[in-house]
C-alpha cells in the first residue's frame, strides 16, 4: 500500500513571544523554533503503521523554503521512502488553494492508495488543503479522522462531529484522509534512521508558478484588548454581596 503524506513546517508559538513583521503579513522568525505541524506528525505515523501492516512506499510532500528539509529528513528517518519539496518563487503569496494545486500537480501521476494530511495547520488554522487537494484530484476524502481501520481496497474511518458525536464511513482508495491528533502515538526517529536519512535525496521543485491563487492576505494583527476583568477584594461576605450586585445589574438575578 503506497501512501503520500503532506507535512508543513510551522513555528512553535505556545511559549514564544510573537512579533509581527513590518509588512504586517508575517511573523518575525528570528527567535522562533520551527518543527513539523503537530497534526501532520500524526498523519505520518498513520502512514508508517499502514506500511508496517501492508508494505509499500511512503512519499513525503511539503511546500516550503529550503529549511523545510529539516522536517522532511526527520520524516525520512522515521521510515518514509522518498520526498518532494515544492518551493514556489514567492512563498508569501500562497493560499490554501494554491498549496493544494501545487501538491496535486506533483502527485497526480504517482502510484498511491492514500494521501494523508493533518486536519489543520497550527499556524494558520485553515483546515482546507486536504479537502481541496481531494477535490482537485477528483478522489474521495474523509476529514477529521480519529480512528482508522485499513484494508487492501479501502478503509473504515471514524471522524469526529460536533457535540462529541462520532460518524463511521467506508472509503475506497484512492482517497485523501485528514488526521486528528490523538489517533495514534507518533514515534521518535532512531539514530540509525537519522543517519540513513541524511543521505537520501529530496526532489526539489522550485521556481514554479503558484497559479490559482484566490485569497490575498492583507494583514495580521493582535486583537485589540477588550473590557478588563474586575477583581473583587474583601472578605467572603463582602465579595458575595458585591457579586450579587453585579449579577442583579446584569439582569441575571
Secondary structure, 3 states (H helix, E strand, C coil): CCEEEECCEEECCCCCCCCECCCCCCECCCCCCEEECHHHHHHHHHHHHHHHHHCCCEEEEEECCHHHHHHHHHHHHHCCCEEEEEECCCHHHCCHHHHHHHHHHHHCCCCCCEEEEECCCCCCCCCCHHHHHHHHHCCEEEEEEEEEEECCCEEEEEEECHHHCEEEEEEECCEEEEECCCCCCCCCCCHHHHHHHCCCCEEEEECCCCCCCCCCCCCCCCCCCCCCCCCCCCCHHHHHHHHHHHHHHCCCC
